[in-house]
Amino acid sequence: LWNGVLPRVQSVDMRQQVATCDDYKRDVTLALIDYDKKYPDQLNNFLALPTKEESERINELQANLDTASQEL
């Protein structure tokens, strides 16, 4: 059942997985490994990482989003 019908979570050593990534993605992934917040299922999920340009755009918008969220 777990090998085909239902999704499964596979634990891997992310430090080893990112050894061949470019510097930016490796640094971001290594920072996420020790991220203290959890997802609702309490598992460490390693989601797709944004590119450098996407991260810069997110950082540009984040301050305004945080301010609007606090005001609401």
N, CA, C and O atoms as CSV, one atom per row, in Angstrom:
chain,resi,resn,atom,element,x,y,z
A,1,LEU,N,N,0.824,-1.197,0.000
A,1,LEU,CA,C,0.000,0.000,0.000
A,1,LEU,C,C,0.871,1.265,0.000
A,1,LEU,O,O,0.591,2.202,-0.748
A,2,TRP,N,N,1.920,1.302,0.828
A,2,TRP,CA,C,2.760,2.498,0.926
A,2,TRP,C,C,3.670,2.665,-0.283
A,2,TRP,O,O,4.185,3.759,-0.514
A,3,ASN,N,N,3.878,1.616,-1.050
A,3,ASN,CA,C,4.804,1.721,-2.168
A,3,ASN,C,C,4.159,2.168,-3.470
A,3,ASN,O,O,4.857,2.309,-4.475
A,4,GLY,N,N,2.858,2.394,-3.487
A,4,GLY,CA,C,2.269,2.788,-4.742
A,4,GLY,C,C,1.034,3.644,-4.626
A,4,GLY,O,O,0.839,4.549,-5.438
A,5,VAL,N,N,0.190,3.388,-3.641
A,5,VAL,CA,C,-1.083,4.082,-3.564
A,5,VAL,C,C,-0.980,5.356,-2.727
A,5,VAL,O,O,-1.374,6.431,-3.179
A,6,LEU,N,N,-0.461,5.238,-1.529
A,6,LEU,CA,C,-0.375,6.377,-0.619
A,6,LEU,C,C,0.986,7.043,-0.727
A,6,LEU,O,O,1.987,6.381,-1.001
A,7,PRO,N,N,1.022,8.357,-0.510
A,7,PRO,CA,C,2.328,9.019,-0.540
A,7,PRO,C,C,3.165,8.586,0.654
A,7,PRO,O,O,2.632,8.182,1.688
A,8,ARG,N,N,4.447,8.672,0.504
A,8,ARG,CA,C,5.319,8.298,1.608
A,8,ARG,C,C,6.360,9.390,1.806
A,8,ARG,O,O,6.673,10.153,0.892
A,9,VAL,N,N,6.877,9.442,3.002
A,9,VAL,CA,C,7.917,10.395,3.335
A,9,VAL,C,C,9.210,9.619,3.465
A,9,VAL,O,O,9.288,8.635,4.200
A,10,GLN,N,N,10.200,10.060,2.763
A,10,GLN,CA,C,11.488,9.399,2.812
A,10,GLN,C,C,12.482,10.330,3.479
A,10,GLN,O,O,12.686,11.458,3.030
A,11,SER,N,N,13.089,9.864,4.535
A,11,SER,CA,C,14.073,10.679,5.231
A,11,SER,C,C,15.423,10.521,4.553
A,11,SER,O,O,15.912,9.407,4.365
A,12,VAL,N,N,16.010,11.634,4.196
A,12,VAL,CA,C,17.324,11.629,3.561
A,12,VAL,C,C,18.210,12.634,4.277
A,12,VAL,O,O,17.716,13.564,4.915
A,13,ASP,N,N,19.483,12.450,4.175
A,13,ASP,CA,C,20.430,13.394,4.735
A,13,ASP,C,C,20.568,14.553,3.758
A,13,ASP,O,O,21.234,14.428,2.731
A,14,MET,N,N,19.939,15.679,4.075
A,14,MET,CA,C,19.919,16.806,3.153
A,14,MET,C,C,21.308,17.421,2.970
A,14,MET,O,O,21.590,18.005,1.924
A,15,ARG,N,N,22.174,17.294,3.973
A,15,ARG,CA,C,23.528,17.823,3.801
A,15,ARG,C,C,24.241,17.103,2.670
A,15,ARG,O,O,24.993,17.710,1.908
A,16,GLN,N,N,24.002,15.823,2.570
A,16,GLN,CA,C,24.608,15.050,1.492
A,16,GLN,C,C,23.932,15.354,0.158
A,16,GLN,O,O,24.597,15.380,-0.878
A,17,GLN,N,N,22.619,15.583,0.171
A,17,GLN,CA,C,21.873,15.842,-1.048
A,17,GLN,C,C,22.282,17.162,-1.712
A,17,GLN,O,O,22.273,17.275,-2.938
A,18,VAL,N,N,22.637,18.153,-0.898
A,18,VAL,CA,C,22.966,19.461,-1.463
A,18,VAL,C,C,24.454,19.643,-1.731
A,18,VAL,O,O,24.886,20.734,-2.103
A,19,ALA,N,N,25.226,18.609,-1.549
A,19,ALA,CA,C,26.677,18.713,-1.734
A,19,ALA,C,C,27.046,19.147,-3.150
A,19,ALA,O,O,28.072,19.797,-3.351
A,20,THR,N,N,26.220,18.793,-4.128
A,20,THR,CA,C,26.534,19.128,-5.517
A,20,THR,C,C,25.759,20.333,-6.044
A,20,THR,O,O,25.895,20.682,-7.216
A,21,CYS,N,N,24.951,20.975,-5.202
A,21,CYS,CA,C,24.180,22.145,-5.628
A,21,CYS,C,C,25.086,23.369,-5.736
A,21,CYS,O,O,26.204,23.381,-5.222
A,22,ASP,N,N,24.578,24.394,-6.414
A,22,ASP,CA,C,25.333,25.638,-6.455
A,22,ASP,C,C,25.329,26.275,-5.063
A,22,ASP,O,O,24.513,25.922,-4.211
A,23,ASP,N,N,26.244,27.212,-4.843
A,23,ASP,CA,C,26.465,27.767,-3.508
A,23,ASP,C,C,25.208,28.353,-2.889
A,23,ASP,O,O,24.926,28.130,-1.712
A,24,TYR,N,N,24.454,29.101,-3.679
A,24,TYR,CA,C,23.266,29.767,-3.131
A,24,TYR,C,C,22.250,28.760,-2.603
A,24,TYR,O,O,21.792,28.877,-1.466
A,25,LYS,N,N,21.897,27.774,-3.424
A,25,LYS,CA,C,20.901,26.795,-2.989
A,25,LYS,C,C,21.417,25.950,-1.831
A,25,LYS,O,O,20.642,25.583,-0.947
A,26,ARG,N,N,22.695,25.637,-1.818
A,26,ARG,CA,C,23.268,24.866,-0.720
A,26,ARG,C,C,23.158,25.664,0.579
A,26,ARG,O,O,22.759,25.116,1.606
A,27,ASP,N,N,23.510,26.958,0.543
A,27,ASP,CA,C,23.444,27.787,1.750
A,27,ASP,C,C,22.020,27.898,2.275
A,27,ASP,O,O,21.792,27.798,3.481
A,28,VAL,N,N,21.064,28.104,1.382
A,28,VAL,CA,C,19.664,28.230,1.800
A,28,VAL,C,C,19.160,26.914,2.387
A,28,VAL,O,O,18.491,26.913,3.420
A,29,THR,N,N,19.472,25.807,1.741
A,29,THR,CA,C,19.020,24.503,2.236
A,29,THR,C,C,19.631,24.193,3.585
A,29,THR,O,O,18.938,23.707,4.478
A,30,LEU,N,N,20.904,24.461,3.748
A,30,LEU,CA,C,21.542,24.200,5.037
A,30,LEU,C,C,20.940,25.076,6.135
A,30,LEU,O,O,20.844,24.649,7.285
A,31,ALA,N,N,20.537,26.291,5.787
A,31,ALA,CA,C,19.877,27.149,6.774
A,31,ALA,C,C,18.495,26.607,7.136
A,31,ALA,O,O,18.052,26.750,8.276
A,32,LEU,N,N,17.815,25.986,6.172
A,32,LEU,CA,C,16.480,25.440,6.427
A,32,LEU,C,C,16.512,24.166,7.265
A,32,LEU,O,O,15.521,23.831,7.916
A,33,ILE,N,N,17.621,23.460,7.259
A,33,ILE,CA,C,17.695,22.206,8.004
A,33,ILE,C,C,17.411,22.444,9.483
A,33,ILE,O,O,16.733,21.639,10.122
A,34,ASP,N,N,17.918,23.529,10.023
A,34,ASP,CA,C,17.737,23.828,11.444
A,34,ASP,C,C,16.609,24.819,11.707
A,34,ASP,O,O,16.518,25.392,12.793
A,35,TYR,N,N,15.750,25.019,10.711
A,35,TYR,CA,C,14.610,25.931,10.851
A,35,TYR,C,C,13.682,25.406,11.933
A,35,TYR,O,O,13.301,24.236,11.898
A,36,ASP,N,N,13.308,26.249,12.898
A,36,ASP,CA,C,12.586,25.770,14.068
A,36,ASP,C,C,11.076,25.638,13.884
A,36,ASP,O,O,10.415,25.000,14.703
A,37,LYS,N,N,10.523,26.219,12.840
A,37,LYS,CA,C,9.074,26.113,12.642
A,37,LYS,C,C,8.740,24.810,11.940
A,37,LYS,O,O,9.526,24.315,11.132
A,38,LYS,N,N,7.585,24.259,12.245
A,38,LYS,CA,C,7.179,22.978,11.678
A,38,LYS,C,C,5.917,23.155,10.835
A,38,LYS,O,O,5.158,24.109,11.007
A,39,TYR,N,N,5.727,22.236,9.949
A,39,TYR,CA,C,4.502,22.185,9.156
A,39,TYR,C,C,3.448,21.423,9.948
A,39,TYR,O,O,3.796,20.763,10.928
A,40,PRO,N,N,2.171,21.487,9.565
A,40,PRO,CA,C,1.112,20.855,10.349
A,40,PRO,C,C,1.323,19.366,10.620
A,40,PRO,O,O,0.871,18.868,11.651
A,41,ASP,N,N,1.986,18.653,9.737
A,41,ASP,CA,C,2.199,17.231,9.991
A,41,ASP,C,C,3.453,16.977,10.827
A,41,ASP,O,O,3.830,15.826,11.049
A,42,GLN,N,N,4.096,18.043,11.289
A,42,GLN,CA,C,5.264,17.984,12.157
A,42,GLN,C,C,6.452,17.258,11.541
A,42,GLN,O,O,7.265,16.675,12.259
A,43,LEU,N,N,6.555,17.289,10.248
A,43,LEU,CA,C,7.699,16.717,9.562
A,43,LEU,C,C,8.502,17.836,8.941
A,43,LEU,O,O,7.948,18.873,8.576
A,44,ASN,N,N,9.786,17.639,8.818
A,44,ASN,CA,C,10.612,18.615,8.112
A,44,ASN,C,C,10.443,18.374,6.631
A,44,ASN,O,O,10.955,17.393,6.092
A,45,ASN,N,N,9.733,19.258,5.975
A,45,ASN,CA,C,9.529,19.137,4.535
A,45,ASN,C,C,10.492,20.064,3.831
A,45,ASN,O,O,10.610,21.239,4.177
A,46,PHE,N,N,11.168,19.536,2.857
A,46,PHE,CA,C,12.100,20.343,2.106
A,46,PHE,C,C,11.429,20.699,0.789
A,46,PHE,O,O,11.377,19.893,-0.140
A,47,LEU,N,N,10.920,21.916,0.728
A,47,LEU,CA,C,10.168,22.382,-0.418
A,47,LEU,C,C,11.125,22.921,-1.483
A,47,LEU,O,O,12.311,23.121,-1.221
A,48,ALA,N,N,10.607,23.148,-2.653
A,48,ALA,CA,C,11.423,23.716,-3.722
A,48,ALA,C,C,11.941,25.078,-3.297
A,48,ALA,O,O,11.214,25.871,-2.700
A,49,LEU,N,N,13.184,25.340,-3.604
A,49,LEU,CA,C,13.802,26.591,-3.196
A,49,LEU,C,C,13.682,27.631,-4.295
A,49,LEU,O,O,13.772,27.306,-5.479
A,50,PRO,N,N,13.477,28.889,-3.903
A,50,PRO,CA,C,13.409,29.938,-4.916
A,50,PRO,C,C,14.793,30.220,-5.494
A,50,PRO,O,O,15.815,29.944,-4.865
A,51,THR,N,N,14.803,30.763,-6.679
A,51,THR,CA,C,16.071,31.184,-7.272
A,51,THR,C,C,16.531,32.467,-6.581
A,51,THR,O,O,15.796,33.045,-5.780
A,52,LYS,N,N,17.719,32.896,-6.885
A,52,LYS,CA,C,18.247,34.111,-6.260
A,52,LYS,C,C,17.372,35.319,-6.594
A,52,LYS,O,O,17.106,36.154,-5.730
A,53,GLU,N,N,16.925,35.409,-7.849
A,53,GLU,CA,C,16.070,36.526,-8.257
A,53,GLU,C,C,14.722,36.479,-7.530
A,53,GLU,O,O,14.203,37.513,-7.109
A,54,GLU,N,N,14.162,35.284,-7.386
A,54,GLU,CA,C,12.892,35.142,-6.678
A,54,GLU,C,C,13.053,35.512,-5.210
A,54,GLU,O,O,12.172,36.148,-4.632
A,55,SER,N,N,14.157,35.126,-4.606
A,55,SER,CA,C,14.405,35.482,-3.203
A,55,SER,C,C,14.520,36.986,-3.028
A,55,SER,O,O,14.003,37.544,-2.060
A,56,GLU,N,N,15.197,37.643,-3.958
A,56,GLU,CA,C,15.312,39.096,-3.875
A,56,GLU,C,C,13.950,39.770,-3.984
A,56,GLU,O,O,13.674,40.736,-3.273
A,57,ARG,N,N,13.101,39.263,-4.872
A,57,ARG,CA,C,11.755,39.827,-5.038
A,57,ARG,C,C,10.917,39.590,-3.786
A,57,ARG,O,O,10.180,40.477,-3.355
A,58,ILE,N,N,11.024,38.417,-3.209
A,58,ILE,CA,C,10.297,38.111,-1.966
A,58,ILE,C,C,10.740,39.061,-0.865
A,58,ILE,O,O,9.911,39.589,-0.124
A,59,ASN,N,N,12.042,39.280,-0.757
A,59,ASN,CA,C,12.561,40.186,0.271
A,59,ASN,C,C,12.070,41.610,0.066
A,59,ASN,O,O,11.828,42.328,1.037
A,60,GLU,N,N,11.920,42.027,-1.194
A,60,GLU,CA,C,11.386,43.365,-1.474
A,60,GLU,C,C,9.947,43.505,-0.981
A,60,GLU,O,O,9.566,44.553,-0.460
A,61,LEU,N,N,9.163,42.465,-1.142
A,61,LEU,CA,C,7.738,42.521,-0.801
A,61,LEU,C,C,7.450,42.175,0.654
A,61,LEU,O,O,6.404,42.556,1.179
A,62,GLN,N,N,8.355,41.464,1.313
A,62,GLN,CA,C,8.069,40.928,2.642
A,62,GLN,C,C,7.767,42.008,3.670
A,62,GLN,O,O,6.845,41.846,4.470
A,63,ALA,N,N,8.506,43.089,3.669
A,63,ALA,CA,C,8.279,44.156,4.670
A,63,ALA,C,C,6.867,44.723,4.544
A,63,ALA,O,O,6.182,44.893,5.552
A,64,ASN,N,N,6.423,45.016,3.326
A,64,ASN,CA,C,5.066,45.548,3.133
A,64,ASN,C,C,4.010,44.543,3.536
A,64,ASN,O,O,2.991,44.913,4.119
A,65,LEU,N,N,4.242,43.267,3.231
A,65,LEU,CA,C,3.283,42.228,3.608
A,65,LEU,C,C,3.209,42.077,5.122
A,65,LEU,O,O,2.121,41.913,5.675
A,66,ASP,N,N,4.348,42.132,5.793
A,66,ASP,CA,C,4.359,42.032,7.265
A,66,ASP,C,C,3.620,43.206,7.893
A,66,ASP,O,O,2.855,43.024,8.839
A,67,THR,N,N,3.847,44.419,7.367
A,67,THR,CA,C,3.180,45.604,7.908
A,67,THR,C,C,1.672,45.508,7.705
A,67,THR,O,O,0.904,45.774,8.630
A,68,ALA,N,N,1.248,45.134,6.513
A,68,ALA,CA,C,-0.195,45.010,6.240
A,68,ALA,C,C,-0.822,43.928,7.121
A,68,ALA,O,O,-1.940,44.088,7.612
A,69,SER,N,N,-0.112,42.857,7.312
A,69,SER,CA,C,-0.628,41.763,8.143
A,69,SER,C,C,-0.783,42.206,9.597
A,69,SER,O,O,-1.780,41.877,10.239
A,70,GLN,N,N,0.184,42.941,10.115
A,70,GLN,CA,C,0.099,43.421,11.502
A,70,GLN,C,C,-1.018,44.443,11.662
A,70,GLN,O,O,-1.682,44.484,12.697
A,71,GLU,N,N,-1.226,45.262,10.648
A,71,GLU,CA,C,-2.300,46.256,10.730
A,71,GLU,C,C,-3.681,45.607,10.707
A,71,GLU,O,O,-4.618,46.123,11.317
A,72,LEU,N,N,-3.811,44.495,10.017
A,72,LEU,CA,C,-5.090,43.807,9.987
A,72,LEU,C,C,-5.352,43.132,11.313
A,72,LEU,O,O,-6.391,42.494,11.486
